Amino acid sequence: MAVPDWIANEPQVRHVHHRAARRGVTAELPDWVSTAARQALANQGISTLWQHQRVAAEAAFDGRHVAISTSTASGKSLAYLLPIHAATAEGTVRPGVELHRWATMARAHTALYLAPTKALAHDQARRAREFGGSSWRLTTLDGDSEAEERRFAREFATFVLTNPDMLHRSVLPQHERWQGLLRSLRYVVIDEAHRYRGVFGAHVASVLRRLRRLCRHYGADPVFISASGTIAAPAAHLQRLSGVETVTAVDTDTCTRPALDFVVWQGEADPHREAAGMLTRLVDTGAQALAFTTSRVQAELVADQARRHSIDPGGIASYRAGYLASDRRDLEAALSSGRLRGVACTNALELGVDISGMDAVLSIGFPGSLAALWQQAGRAGRDGRDALAVLIARPDPLDTWLCDHPEALFEAPIETTVLHPDQPAVRAAHLAAAAQELALTADDQEYFGIGMLPLLEQLAARGVLRRRGAAWYWTSAHRAVDAIDLRSISGRGVEIVQSTTGRVIGQVDAAAADRTVHEGAVYLHQGEQWLVESYDRGAGVALCRQQRAEWFTQAQGSTEVRIVRTDQQRRLGLGTLFAGTIELTSQVTGYLRRDTITGVVWDSTPLDLPARTFRTRATWCTLRDRALHGLDERELAAGLHAAEHAAIALLPGFAPCDKGDVGGLSSVHHPDTGAATIFVHDGLPGGSGFADEAFRVAERWLAATLDLLTACECEQGCPRCVVSPACGSGNHPLDRRAAVTVLHLLAAHGTPLTLPA
């Protein structure tokens, strides 16, 4: 659809980017595709492939590792389903491939599909059945699988669709029971590969190395295929993720795509209310639309506001993580069938089901990376109809800067995915798991790298492993994998339970539980408000009751940083930039109640929750007293705090991360540095690579931060430059003008400034 007049003619439009339609380039089906498979494709109206599908399918069939990185709805699934179906359903492989001596003809070749969510694996299974028919012995495997389904996957299935968590917790630790699948494993698909970054990516990288090691033990050497939306260097990403050496990149998109008009919208009102209004109007005028938010709470609020004003309230819903499986699948089916016309969602929908063909997509705030933004926009577009995408800027520093620099959205290259597979804390935990699966020897450096041996010695010194001769063994009666949570290093999740009935209505990650389900918190679930009555952190349970509230809650807290080790440093203007390991202690100390409509604070309530302490990675900069001419201590404290807020807010534009991935702290005289200091740190134990990336791009990143603060016309600070809704100290003190001075000192200009007038 073209940009509606009720959007195009409004002063809030800052920029409109037009992407022209593109004609596709087709290719014939490979010779090895069987007559039955050709007929199945014909039944779906497919007689030819896009050229990139043919290139990827041929490479995988030839036994090459392949990284497919093309746009949403470009047919990546079919590119890998063709060789997988040929091998696992029909026994067709390239000449020269030998069967394992213990493999049966009925299970001569098998394949694994890994998705970051259970829902996406189920959606891909549905698509695979549509192509391969009921005779194809495929199944899903996840935490919802019954015992009989698990036995079928273990003993009979030739194509198993699962997630990294099940591979880590169930398959690899019990590999003897799964050897029928592993010894004939021909293909491993890693879908949504760009989602494997940071700590989660490091965990999955170790899981895949454990998988490759066990496959080799049983005589298999599978081909790895990654699929993702458009990312930079997809082959290098698959190499880092899986540990394989040579990868063929298929990153030239040859499919037909409709024209797209991409609007950058900067309003004065609450962007979520504006998005709800747009979603309502799109649905009421016959369009099908998605509104991507960046939090579970806002997904619920946007859907609720849109329903209140729509002529078809039943056609609007919310979708986010934390829903029970049955609720999630009902929503997915309703959206796919068209019964749902508008959905406010988090990226859980983006990963939950392969939805495309929307008329319009609204992105409420920049989602953290260009790759994620275009992934969301790619959900819009039907054959023969133009598509609409709208970035509704939030009143925060990064979105404000992007509104002033639209070239950073539409002309800049897609970022490289941040992934450090050798993260020591993560790798050490998985080495313990690998040792329990099979004793480790020096030869396993092929999978775990040259840093493996020092880590094994450390584990042995701590009594985690025992060395006997040339091998390291796991000696505990407990399972090593039970101490490793791929999703949350902080521990297992917290269940939200209705106090009167005992019904589980949802769950929340343990790392976020203190802030979201503390006593007195308002928890939103499918448009309903639940008041948390009690929170038992140890038991992992929050009891709540349904209550209509005209407020929402915002947690407050405190943070302390201790420097453990400095790895790198360099001059930065009149200051010094460092990177290293820190010990972070954080504590939720209370919460605010805010008016749902205006956001005004009603009151503040203290909480008595224990502190969380862990080590992570950070980058920090210091300014010595001699550079700080013109700033008294009060101004300096407010300037450092404001600069910290703005820098953290802009970091996702330079090191692709979510805002929740990083945190910060500022100090006029930090005890470990003896100087004015600003810290930016990874938010998870062990680090996730984002702070180290911030060290690498510091000059460009901080120059952009200075540019943002200089351009803002407010006095002390505002939500568009330095005010942060997540600030644990209530945004006090803040001073934009003092922050300009601080950042100018760090921007390599070399001349101290006095406070701007």
C-alpha positions in Angstrom: 0.0 0.0 0.0 1.2 3.5 -0.7 1.6 6.0 2.2 -1.9 7.0 3.3 -2.6 10.7 3.1 -3.4 10.7 6.9 0.2 9.8 7.4 1.9 11.5 4.5 0.4 15.0 5.1 1.3 15.2 8.7 4.2 17.4 10.0 5.5 14.5 12.1 7.0 12.8 9.0 10.7 13.5 9.1 11.7 11.4 6.1 10.2 9.0 3.5 12.5 6.4 1.9 11.2 4.7 -1.3 12.6 1.3 -2.2 11.7 0.4 -5.7 10.1 -2.9 -6.7 12.5 -5.5 -8.1 12.0 -8.2 -10.7 13.2 -11.6 -9.6 15.7 -13.9 -11.3 14.6 -17.5 -11.6 16.4 -20.8 -12.0 15.4 -24.3 -12.9 15.0 -27.0 -10.2 18.2 -29.1 -9.8 18.3 -32.4 -11.6 18.4 -34.3 -8.3 15.0 -33.1 -7.2 12.7 -36.1 -7.6 9.5 -36.3 -9.7 7.4 -36.6 -6.4 9.1 -33.5 -5.0 8.5 -31.6 -8.2 4.8 -32.5 -8.1 4.6 -31.4 -4.4 6.0 -28.0 -5.4 3.7 -27.8 -8.4 0.7 -28.3 -6.1 1.9 -25.2 -4.3 2.3 -23.3 -7.5 6.1 -23.6 -7.6 7.7 -24.6 -10.9 11.0 -22.7 -10.7 13.3 -21.4 -7.9 14.8 -18.0 -7.3 18.4 -18.1 -8.3 19.7 -17.8 -4.7 17.5 -20.8 -3.7 19.1 -22.9 -6.5 22.7 -21.8 -5.5 22.1 -22.5 -1.8 20.4 -25.9 -2.4 23.1 -27.1 -4.8 25.9 -26.1 -2.4 24.3 -28.0 0.5 23.6 -31.0 -1.8 27.3 -30.9 -2.8 28.3 -31.1 0.9 29.4 -27.5 1.4 28.5 -25.5 4.5 26.2 -22.7 3.5 25.2 -19.4 5.0 22.0 -18.0 3.4 21.3 -14.4 4.2 18.5 -12.9 2.1 15.4 -10.8 2.9 12.3 -11.9 4.7 10.0 -14.1 2.6 12.7 -14.8 0.1 12.3 -18.5 0.3 15.2 -19.5 2.5 13.3 -22.4 3.9 12.8 -24.1 0.5 16.5 -23.7 -0.2 17.5 -26.0 2.6 14.3 -28.2 2.6 15.1 -29.4 -1.0 18.5 -31.2 -0.1 17.2 -32.3 3.3 14.1 -33.9 1.8 16.1 -35.6 -0.9 18.4 -37.1 1.7 16.1 -37.9 4.6 12.9 -38.8 2.8 14.2 -40.3 -0.5 17.8 -41.3 0.3 19.2 -39.1 -2.5 22.7 -37.7 -1.8 25.6 -36.7 -3.9 27.8 -39.5 -5.3 30.5 -40.6 -3.0 28.6 -40.2 0.3 29.0 -43.4 2.3 26.5 -44.7 4.7 27.4 -45.4 8.3 28.0 -49.1 8.8 25.3 -49.3 11.5 22.8 -47.1 9.7 19.6 -48.8 8.4 18.3 -48.0 4.9 15.1 -46.6 6.6 17.2 -44.1 8.5 20.3 -43.8 6.3 20.3 -40.0 6.5 18.9 -37.6 9.2 18.7 -33.9 9.7 18.3 -31.4 12.6 16.7 -28.0 12.4 17.4 -25.6 15.2 15.3 -22.4 15.8 15.7 -20.0 18.7 12.0 -20.6 19.7 9.7 -23.5 20.0 7.0 -21.7 18.0 9.3 -21.2 14.9 10.2 -24.9 14.9 6.5 -25.8 14.9 5.8 -23.4 12.1 8.7 -24.8 10.0 7.5 -28.3 10.6 4.1 -27.3 9.2 5.7 -25.9 6.1 7.9 -29.0 5.7 4.9 -31.3 5.8 3.1 -29.2 3.2 6.1 -29.8 0.9 7.1 -33.3 1.8 3.8 -34.9 2.6 2.7 -37.2 5.5 5.2 -39.9 4.5 8.1 -37.8 5.5 9.1 -38.9 9.1 9.6 -35.5 10.7 8.7 -34.3 14.1 9.2 -31.4 16.6 11.1 -31.9 19.8 10.7 -29.4 22.7 9.7 -29.0 26.3 6.0 -29.6 25.3 6.7 -32.9 23.6 5.0 -36.0 25.1 7.0 -39.1 25.9 5.8 -40.9 22.8 6.8 -37.9 20.6 10.3 -37.9 22.1 10.6 -41.7 21.5 9.6 -41.2 17.8 12.2 -38.4 17.4 14.9 -40.6 19.0 14.2 -43.8 17.2 12.3 -43.2 14.0 12.3 -39.6 12.7 14.6 -38.6 9.9 14.1 -34.9 10.3 13.9 -33.4 13.9 12.9 -29.8 14.4 14.0 -28.5 17.8 15.8 -25.7 19.5 19.3 -25.3 21.0 18.0 -25.8 24.6 16.6 -29.3 23.8 19.8 -30.2 22.0 21.8 -29.0 25.0 19.7 -30.5 27.8 18.3 -33.7 26.3 20.0 -34.9 23.2 23.7 -34.4 23.8 23.8 -35.6 27.5 22.0 -38.7 26.4 23.8 -39.2 23.2 24.0 -43.0 23.5 20.2 -43.1 23.2 20.3 -40.7 20.3 23.1 -42.3 18.4 20.7 -43.5 15.6 20.1 -39.9 14.8 23.6 -38.7 15.3 25.5 -41.4 13.4 23.5 -40.6 10.2 23.3 -36.9 10.7 23.6 -35.3 7.3 22.4 -31.7 7.7 22.1 -29.2 10.6 20.0 -26.1 9.9 20.5 -23.0 12.1 17.5 -20.8 11.4 17.4 -17.1 12.4 21.2 -17.3 12.8 21.5 -13.5 13.4 19.8 -14.0 16.7 22.7 -16.0 18.0 24.8 -13.1 19.4 26.2 -12.0 22.7 26.1 -14.5 25.6 23.3 -16.5 24.0 25.3 -16.9 20.8 28.4 -17.9 22.8 26.4 -20.6 24.5 25.0 -21.9 21.3 28.4 -21.9 19.7 29.6 -24.3 22.4 26.6 -26.5 22.0 27.2 -26.8 18.3 30.8 -27.7 18.9 29.7 -30.4 21.3 27.3 -31.7 18.7 30.0 -31.8 16.0 32.3 -33.7 18.4 29.7 -36.4 19.2 28.7 -36.7 15.5 32.4 -37.4 14.7 32.5 -39.9 17.5 29.7 -41.8 15.8 31.1 -41.4 12.3 29.1 -38.5 11.0 30.3 -35.1 9.7 27.1 -33.0 9.0 26.8 -30.1 6.7 25.8 -26.8 8.5 23.3 -24.5 6.9 22.5 -21.1 8.5 19.6 -18.9 7.4 19.0 -15.3 8.4 17.7 -12.0 7.3 20.2 -9.7 5.7 23.3 -9.5 7.9 26.9 -8.5 7.2 29.5 -11.3 6.6 27.1 -14.3 7.0 29.8 -16.9 6.2 32.1 -15.5 8.9 29.2 -15.6 11.4 28.4 -19.3 10.7 32.2 -20.1 11.0 32.2 -18.4 14.5 29.0 -20.0 15.5 29.6 -23.6 14.4 33.4 -23.8 14.3 33.5 -25.1 10.7 36.3 -23.7 8.5 34.9 -23.0 5.0 31.5 -21.6 4.3 29.7 -20.6 1.1 27.8 -17.4 1.5 24.6 -16.9 -0.4 23.7 -13.3 0.2 22.5 -12.0 -3.2 18.7 -11.8 -3.0 17.1 -12.6 -6.3 13.4 -12.8 -5.4 10.7 -10.5 -6.6 9.9 -7.9 -4.1 7.2 -5.1 -4.0 7.9 -1.5 -3.7 8.3 -0.3 -0.1 7.7 3.2 1.3 9.5 3.6 4.7 8.3 6.5 6.8 10.4 8.0 9.7 7.8 9.5 12.1 8.7 11.7 15.0 5.7 12.9 17.0 5.3 14.9 20.1 2.9 12.5 21.9 3.6 9.1 23.4 4.9 6.9 20.5 2.9 3.9 21.8 -0.3 5.9 21.7 0.5 7.1 18.2 1.2 3.5 17.2 -2.1 2.3 18.7 -3.9 5.0 16.7 -2.1 4.0 13.5 -2.8 0.4 14.1 -6.5 1.1 14.7 -6.8 3.1 11.5 -5.0 0.6 9.4 -7.2 -2.3 10.6 -10.4 -0.2 10.2 -9.5 0.6 6.6 -9.0 -3.1 5.7 -5.2 -3.5 6.1 -3.4 -6.2 8.0 -0.7 -4.8 10.1 1.9 -5.5 12.8 3.2 -3.1 15.4 6.5 -4.1 16.9 7.2 -2.8 20.4 10.3 -3.3 22.5 8.7 -4.5 25.7 6.1 -7.0 26.8 4.2 -4.3 28.7 4.0 -2.0 25.8 2.8 -4.8 23.5 -0.1 -5.3 25.8 -0.8 -1.6 26.2 -0.7 -0.8 22.5 -3.1 -3.7 21.7 -5.5 -2.6 24.5 -5.6 1.0 23.3 -6.1 -0.1 19.7 -9.0 -2.4 20.7 -10.7 0.4 22.6 -11.0 2.6 19.5 -11.4 0.0 16.6 -14.6 -0.9 14.9 -13.3 -4.5 15.0 -11.8 -4.9 18.5 -11.9 -8.7 18.1 -9.5 -8.4 15.2 -6.7 -6.9 17.3 -4.5 -8.8 19.8 -1.1 -8.8 21.4 1.7 -11.3 21.1 4.8 -11.6 23.3 7.1 -14.1 25.0 5.7 -15.6 28.2 2.4 -16.9 26.7 1.6 -20.5 27.2 2.0 -22.7 24.2 -1.7 -23.2 23.5 -2.4 -19.4 23.6 0.6 -18.7 21.4 -0.4 -21.2 18.7 -4.0 -19.9 18.6 -2.7 -16.4 17.9 -0.4 -17.6 15.2 -3.1 -19.5 13.4 -5.5 -16.5 13.6 -2.9 -14.2 12.2 -1.9 -16.6 9.4 -5.6 -17.1 8.4 -6.4 -13.4 8.4 -8.9 -13.6 11.3 -6.5 -11.3 13.2 -6.0 -8.0 11.3 -3.8 -6.2 13.8 -1.2 -7.4 16.2 1.0 -5.5 18.7 4.0 -7.7 19.4 7.5 -8.0 20.6 10.1 -9.7 18.5 8.8 -13.0 19.9 6.4 -12.9 16.9 9.3 -12.2 14.5 10.9 -15.4 15.9 7.6 -17.3 16.6 6.2 -17.8 13.2 7.3 -17.0 9.6 4.7 -14.2 9.0 5.0 -12.2 5.8 2.5 -10.5 3.4 1.4 -7.9 5.9 0.2 -4.6 4.3 2.0 -2.5 6.9 4.5 -2.8 9.7 5.0 -0.3 12.5 8.2 -0.3 14.4 7.8 1.6 17.7 11.4 2.7 18.2 14.6 1.6 16.6 14.9 -2.1 17.5 18.7 -2.0 18.2 20.2 -2.8 14.8 19.6 -2.2 11.1 19.3 -5.9 10.6 16.4 -6.1 13.1 14.7 -3.0 11.6 14.8 -4.5 8.1 13.8 -7.9 9.4 10.6 -6.3 10.8 10.0 -4.2 7.7 10.4 -7.3 5.6 7.1 -8.7 7.0 5.3 -6.1 4.9 4.7 -6.7 1.2 2.4 -8.8 -0.9 2.8 -9.7 -4.6 1.5 -6.8 -6.8 0.9 -4.5 -3.8 3.2 -1.8 -2.4 4.2 -2.1 1.2 4.3 0.4 4.1 6.8 0.5 6.9 6.8 3.2 9.6 9.5 3.8 12.2 7.8 5.7 15.0 10.6 7.4 16.9 10.6 7.3 20.7 11.6 10.4 22.6 15.0 8.9 23.4 18.5 9.8 22.3 19.1 7.2 19.6 15.8 7.6 17.9 16.2 11.4 18.0 19.6 11.1 16.4 18.3 8.8 13.7 15.5 11.3 12.8 18.2 13.9 12.3 20.4 11.4 10.4 18.1 9.2 8.2 21.2 8.3 6.1 22.2 6.1 9.0 19.1 4.1 8.4 18.9 3.9 4.7 22.5 4.3 3.4 24.6 2.7 6.0 25.7 -1.0 5.6 24.1 -3.7 7.8 26.1 -4.3 11.0 28.2 -7.3 11.7 26.7 -9.6 14.3 28.6 -9.4 17.6 29.6 -12.9 18.7 32.5 -14.1 20.8 32.4 -17.9 20.8 35.5 -18.2 23.0 33.9 -16.3 26.0 35.9 -18.1 28.8 33.1 -18.4 31.4 30.7 -19.9 28.8 33.3 -22.1 27.2 34.4 -23.5 30.6 30.9 -24.5 31.5 30.4 -26.3 28.2 33.8 -28.0 28.5 32.5 -29.6 31.7 29.4 -30.8 29.9 31.5 -32.1 27.0 33.7 -34.0 29.4 30.6 -35.7 30.9 29.5 -36.7 27.4 32.9 -38.0 26.4 36.3 -37.6 28.2 38.2 -34.7 26.7 41.7 -34.9 25.2 44.1 -32.5 23.6 42.7 -33.6 20.2 39.4 -31.8 21.0 41.1 -28.5 20.5 39.8 -29.0 16.9 36.4 -28.1 18.3 37.1 -25.9 21.3 40.1 -24.0 20.2 43.6 -23.5 21.5 42.3 -21.9 24.7 40.8 -25.3 25.7 43.8 -26.7 27.6 44.2 -23.8 30.1 40.5 -23.9 30.8 40.6 -27.6 31.5 43.5 -27.1 33.9 41.5 -24.4 35.7 38.5 -26.7 35.9 40.7 -29.5 37.3 42.2 -27.2 39.9 38.7 -26.3 41.0 37.7 -29.9 41.3 35.1 -29.6 38.5 37.0 -32.1 36.3 39.6 -34.8 37.1 42.6 -35.4 34.9 43.7 -39.0 34.4 46.6 -39.5 32.0 45.9 -37.6 28.8 42.2 -37.1 29.4 39.9 -35.0 31.5 36.8 -36.6 33.1 33.6 -35.4 34.8 33.3 -37.1 38.2 30.1 -35.7 39.8 26.9 -37.6 40.1 25.0 -34.5 38.8 24.5 -33.6 35.2 26.8 -30.8 34.1 24.2 -29.3 31.7 21.8 -28.6 34.5 24.1 -25.8 35.7 24.0 -24.1 32.2 21.0 -22.1 31.1 21.4 -20.9 27.5 18.8 -18.3 27.9 19.5 -16.8 31.3 22.8 -17.0 33.1 21.0 -15.7 36.1 19.1 -18.9 36.7 15.8 -20.6 35.9 12.7 -18.6 35.1 9.9 -17.4 37.4 6.4 -18.7 37.0 3.5 -16.2 37.4 0.7 -18.0 39.2 -2.9 -16.9 39.9 -3.1 -17.0 43.7 -6.8 -18.1 44.0 -6.6 -21.0 41.5 -2.9 -22.0 41.2 -3.1 -21.5 37.4 0.1 -20.6 35.7 -0.6 -17.6 33.5 3.0 -17.0 32.3 6.6 -16.9 33.0 9.4 -14.3 33.2 13.2 -14.7 32.9 15.0 -14.9 36.2 17.3 -12.0 35.4 14.3 -9.7 34.8 12.1 -11.1 37.6 13.2 -8.7 40.4 12.3 -5.7 38.2 9.0 -7.1 36.7 7.3 -9.3 39.3 8.3 -7.9 42.6 5.6 -7.5 45.2 3.3 -4.7 44.2 4.2 -4.9 40.5 1.5 -4.7 37.8 2.0 -7.5 35.4 0.2 -7.5 32.0 -0.9 -10.6 30.2 -3.1 -10.7 27.1 -4.6 -7.3 27.9 -5.3 -8.2 31.5 -3.6 -6.6 34.5 -2.4 -8.7 37.4 -1.2 -7.3 40.7 1.7 -9.3 42.2 0.9 -10.1 45.8 4.0 -12.0 46.7 7.3 -12.9 45.0 9.4 -15.9 46.2 12.8 -15.5 44.4 14.1 -18.8 45.7 11.1 -20.9 44.7 10.8 -19.1 41.4 7.1 -18.2 41.9 5.2 -14.9 41.8 1.6 -15.0 43.1 -0.8 -12.5 41.6 -4.5 -11.6 41.4 -6.4 -9.9 38.5 -7.0 -6.2 39.1 -7.9 -3.3 36.9 -5.3 -0.6 37.6 -4.9 3.0 36.2 -1.2 2.8 36.9 1.9 0.9 35.9 5.0 0.2 37.9 8.7 1.1 37.3 11.4 -0.5 39.3 14.2 1.5 40.9 17.6 0.3 42.1 21.3 0.9 42.8 24.5 -0.3 41.1 28.1 -0.5 42.2 31.2 -1.3 40.1 34.5 -2.7 41.1 37.3 -3.0 38.5 38.8 -6.5 38.5 41.2 -6.3 35.6 42.1 -3.9 32.8 42.9 -5.4 29.4 43.2 -2.5 27.0 43.6 1.3 27.2 44.2 4.3 24.9 44.0 8.0 24.9 40.6 9.6 24.2 40.8 13.3 23.8 41.9 14.7 27.2 40.9 11.5 28.9 41.7 7.7 28.8 39.6 4.9 27.6 39.8 1.4 29.1 38.3 -2.1 28.6 38.3 -4.9 31.1 36.5 -7.1 33.6 34.4 -5.6 36.4 32.4 -6.9 39.4 28.9 -5.5 39.2 26.5 -5.4 42.2 22.9 -4.4 41.5 19.8 -4.3 43.7 16.2 -3.4 43.1 15.4 -1.1 46.0 11.9 0.1 45.2 9.3 1.0 42.6 7.3 3.9 41.3 3.6 3.9 40.4 3.0 5.9 37.3 -0.2 7.1 35.7 -1.1 4.9 32.7 -2.2 7.8 30.6 0.3 10.6 31.5 3.2 8.7 33.0 3.1 11.1 36.0 4.6 9.5 39.2 1.9 8.7 41.8 4.1 7.5 44.7 7.3 5.5 45.6 7.4 2.2 47.5 10.7 0.7 49.0 11.5 -3.0 48.5 13.8 -5.3 50.5 15.3 -7.5 47.8 18.9 -9.0 48.0 21.6 -7.7 45.8 22.9 -9.6 42.7 26.7 -9.7 42.2 28.5 -11.0 39.1 31.5 -10.3 36.9 31.1 -9.0 33.4 32.9 -6.9 30.8 33.0 -3.1 30.6 34.5 -0.2 28.8 35.1 3.0 30.8 36.6 6.5 30.3 38.2 8.7 32.8 39.0 12.5 33.0 41.6 13.8 35.4 41.0 17.0 37.5 43.3 19.1 35.3 41.0 18.6 32.3 37.8 19.7 34.1 38.1 23.4 34.1 34.8 25.2 34.5 32.9 22.3 36.1 32.2 22.2 39.8 31.4 18.9 41.5 27.6 19.3 41.2 27.8 20.1 37.5 30.3 17.3 36.9 28.1 14.7 38.6 25.1 15.8 36.5 27.2 16.0 33.3 28.7 12.6 33.7 25.3 11.0 34.5 23.7 12.7 31.5 26.6 11.7 29.2 26.3 8.1 30.5 22.6 8.0 29.6 23.0 9.4 26.2 26.0 7.2 25.3 24.2 4.0 26.4 21.1 5.1 24.4 23.2 5.6 21.2 25.3 2.5 21.6 22.9 0.2 19.7 23.5 2.3 16.6 27.2 1.4 16.7 27.4 -2.0 18.4 24.2 -3.9 17.5 22.7 -4.7 20.9 19.4 -4.2 22.7 19.3 -1.5 25.3 18.8 -4.2 28.0 22.1 -5.8 27.0 24.1 -3.0 28.5 24.1 -0.8 31.6 26.1 2.1 33.0 27.4 3.9 36.0 29.1 7.3 36.5 31.1 8.7 39.3 32.8 12.0 40.1 35.6 10.2 41.9 35.5 6.5 41.5 37.5 4.7 44.1 39.2 2.4 41.6 40.2 5.0 39.1 40.7 8.1 41.3 39.1 10.2 38.6 35.8 11.2 37.1 34.6 8.0 35.4 31.8 6.8 33.1 31.3 3.0 32.9 29.3 1.1 30.1 29.1 -2.6 30.9 27.5 -5.8 29.6 24.4 -6.7 31.5 25.0 -10.4 31.9 27.6 -12.4 33.8 30.7 -13.1 31.9 30.1 -10.4 29.3 28.4 -10.5 25.9 30.9 -8.7 23.7 29.0 -5.4 23.4 31.2 -3.5 25.9 34.3 -4.6 24.0 32.7 -3.5 20.7 32.0 -0.1 22.4 35.7 0.2 23.1 36.5 -0.4 19.4 34.0 2.2 18.1 34.4 4.7 20.9 35.5 7.7 18.8 32.6 7.5 16.3 30.1 6.5 19.1 31.0 9.3 21.5 31.2 11.9 18.6 27.6 11.0 17.7 26.6 11.4 21.3 28.2 14.8 21.5 26.4 15.8 18.2 23.1 14.7 19.7 23.5 16.6 22.9 24.7 19.8 21.1 21.7 19.8 18.8 19.1 19.4 21.5 17.5 22.7 22.5 16.4 21.7 26.0 17.9 23.2 29.2 18.9 20.5 31.7 17.9 17.5 29.7 14.8 15.8 28.2 13.7 12.3 27.0 15.1 13.0 23.6 18.6 13.5 24.8 19.4 12.3 28.4 16.3 11.3 30.4 16.0 7.5 30.7 12.9 5.7 31.9 15.1 2.9 33.1 17.2 5.1 35.4 17.4 3.6 38.9 18.0 6.9 40.5 15.1 8.7 39.0 17.2 10.7 36.5 18.8 12.8 39.2 21.1 14.6 38.7 21.2 15.4 34.9 22.7 18.4 33.1 22.8 18.3 29.2 25.1 21.3 29.0 27.6 19.9 31.4 27.4 16.6 29.4 28.4 18.5 26.3 31.5 19.8 28.1 32.4 16.3 29.3 32.0 14.7 25.9 33.9 17.5 24.2 36.8 16.8 26.4 36.7 13.1 25.3 36.1 13.9 21.6 39.8 14.5 20.8 39.4 18.2 20.2 42.1 18.9 22.7 40.7 22.2 24.1 38.7 22.3 27.3 35.3 24.1 27.1 33.4 26.1 29.6 29.7 25.4 30.0 27.7 26.4 27.0 25.4 29.4 27.6 
